[in-house]
């Protein structure tokens, strides 16, 4: 019993330390898209068939505008991930 309490306290202290010293950034839609592209060794031009032209690809990657709902759906299907990864949280 005493060991369980000690272990629980230790876990809480470790979690608190990690939160304060090593926060995990949630990123944003463009960084998520860039990460997925990097993981698959893709170039901007590889997304033109998905989004229809180079303009939206460039605007999104340069963080000039958010990803639209229909674009998020297409990207999610292409990358095989959840659509929410590409949508801004409100």
Beta strands, then each sheet from edge to edge (+ up, - down):
end
